[in-house]
Amino acid sequence: MSDFREWVEALDTSHVRLWEDDGDGNYHEVLDEMPLKYEEMVDEIAENSMYDRDTASEIVLSVAGLVSLSHSVLYEMLNWRLLVDDAIKADEYERIDHYTYLGFEVFDPLVEYREYSEEVMENIQEQDEHLSVGDSDE
């Protein structure tokens, strides 16, 4: 996964909108606005985790559609999810505890990722704000 960080950094989230509201509160994918390297990111996740290609696509779309996050946070969120999945597959639950230090909740890998997106993003934003405040104190 040496190119994984490059692929995430290729996401220009300042103007790309991957989800669009149809006016009734329903969101649909805006496929013609996909960032470059989307397919490669999906392939990488599908090959290196327990997810099939459809679920990998949903992970990338969910994360990339959150335009307020920096590239480094996007990368860490995707990377964290893969690390937890690897630990779950290996039945190494003590590793899962280690990966929750960012404030993420451990999730059942069989549950759709979308159900966790909002809560996970709130945790990431809170942690990001906390780190930003800590950096200014130094």
N, C-alpha and C positions, 0 to 999 in steps of 0.2 A: 504494500500500500504506500509506496514511496511517493507516488504522484497524487495521493489523496488530498493533501493540503493544497496543492496547486489547483486541483479541480474545485475545491470549495472556494478558494480565493478568486477563482474565475467568475464566481457569481457576483454580478454587479447588482446588489440589492437596492441601490439607491433609486432605481427607476423601474426595475422589473416587478411586475405584479402577476403572480402565478394563480391567484384565486380571485374570482370576481363575484360579487353579490348580484343575484338576478332580480333584486328588489323585494323578494318575499323572504329574505333571510337565508336563502339557499346559496351555497357557493359552488362554483364549477371551475374546472381547470382552464386556464388560458394557455393552451398548448402552443400557440403561435408566438408567445413571448418567452419561451424557454431560454434560459441562459445557455451559452456554449458549455460543452462538457457534461450536460445533464445525463446523456445516455451512459457515458463512461462512469459517472458517479453511481448510477443505478446498478450498472453491471458490477462495479467493485463491491458495493454493499451486498448484492445478491450472492456473489461468489464467496465472500468472506464472513458471512453471518448465517443465521438460521432462517433468514427471510427469503421468500420467493421474490421474483422480479416485480410483481404488482405491489407488494408491501414495501419493497425497497424504493419503488417510485413514490409511494405515498410519504415515506420518510423524507426523501429529498424535497418533494413539493411542500410538505408541511414546514420544514425548516427554512427553505429558501424563500418561502412566501412571507416570512416575518422580517419585514424590511428594516426594523429599528435596530437589529443586531449587527455587531461588527463581524468581519470575516473570521476573526480568531474565535469569537464565541460560537459562530456557526460551526466551525471546525470542531471545537471542543464538544459541542452537543452531539454531533454525529459520531465522533470518536468515542465519547462516553457511552453512547448507546451500544456500539459494537463491542466495547470492552465488557459491558454488563452481559450482553448476549453470549459472548464467549464464556464468561464465568458461569452462566446458567447452564449452557450446554455441557460444561465440564463438571457440573455439580460442585463448584467451588464457591459456596455461598459466602465464605469469609471474604473473598475478593469483592463481592457485591457491596459489603459494608464499607470497604475501602473506597469504592467509587461513589458513595453517597455524600462525600464531604462537600460537594457543591450545593447541597440542599435538594437534590433530586430524590424523589420517592422511588423505591424499588417497585417495579411493575411486573405483572404477570405477562410473559412474552406472548401469550396466546390472545391477549386482548388487543384490539385495534389501537394503533399508535395515536390516532386522531383524538381518542378519548382523553389522552394525557397531554396533548399539545398545549392547551391553555394553561394548565397548572404548571407544567414544566417551564413554559416561557416566563410565567410570573416569577418562578424561582430563579431562573437565569437572570432576569432583569434586576431582581433584588440583589443577587450576588454581584452582578456587574456594577450596580450603583455603589454597593458596599466597598468593592475593590477600588472604584474610582475615588471615593472619599478617602480610603486608606492611602492611595498613591499621593494625594495632595498634601497629606500630613508629613510626608517624608522630606 
